[in-house]
Amino acid sequence: MAKSDSFFIRVSAPISDTFEQTAVDMGAYVDALGKSVVRLHRIEVQYNVGGRPIASAGFGFAQYNLTTQSQAAIVAMSDKSVVASGIFRQSTDGASYTLENDSTDLGPQQWTNGYLIGVEQLYVGTQCSAAPFTGGSIDLVLECTVETLSQSAAMALALSQQ
């Protein structure tokens, strides 16, 4: 398998209290007929609320999925299309943040050899509770390389991710 140098894809996905989805075009790198696929090595995530005021007392969250298929809602890791998933949780007393926790449920960096992508579109699905997350974004940086597989292996991978 021939490998390329790492490159980075940056995605900013808006968040609101209803499900949002942002498409990520991978067509410049993935060509199953031409035997070209992407190996996703790592994802870095930033939950961007842009200095918005602290929410009233209570609990809030912002979550995302990176998937190989379009979705209508956040899906569980058991869904075969999920590449990565994470959540940011916050608890506040209304005056200050009392608990902040960010966790990656699943990411390519947790696998020995990353995650192969054989589709021309990835999808970032987002959803949050309410303020201060509504109107913010979840920003992703994907570290990738392009690899060559046999045509049959590349096509099988592409078909398994659709």
Phi, psi and omega in degrees: 000121176281140180239153176254174172290156177296144170223167187235135175247128181250133183227133172243116183248122180294152177235143174212180182279006168241158182299132176239150178223135178238128179276144177241115182284117178253003185301334179288343185244332185254128175211092184300321179292328178270004175075017182258127177228167179250135170258118178270116185267322188203149174232129172251141187234139173232126175267110189254108178252004170058036176068023179295157182296156179294138179291163174298166184309137178145199186245142176220160179210158169222133183223160179215157168231141167249119187230163177267356178229149176297144182233166176251352181198168173299136182243159181282161179300338180290345176289128186296345181273350184285123176262319181209156182204143178199169182210146173243127180244145179220142173232140182219153175264006180097343179249328179208162176285127181259339178208129172230134182214129178237127181225141174262113179290322184206135176206154183299334179292347179273354177259153182300319184240027180073207185221123179280136179244124180242011181250156184273354177224133166250162181228131174256114176258136181226155172197150178221172175285269180215207179307144007269009186280323182305131181090355177270202179210159169248118184254131182241144168239119181258123174266123188226160165226156175260137179229159177251127174247169171297155182300320181291321179292318179296319180292319179298318179297313181301317180292327180288341183258003180263000000 
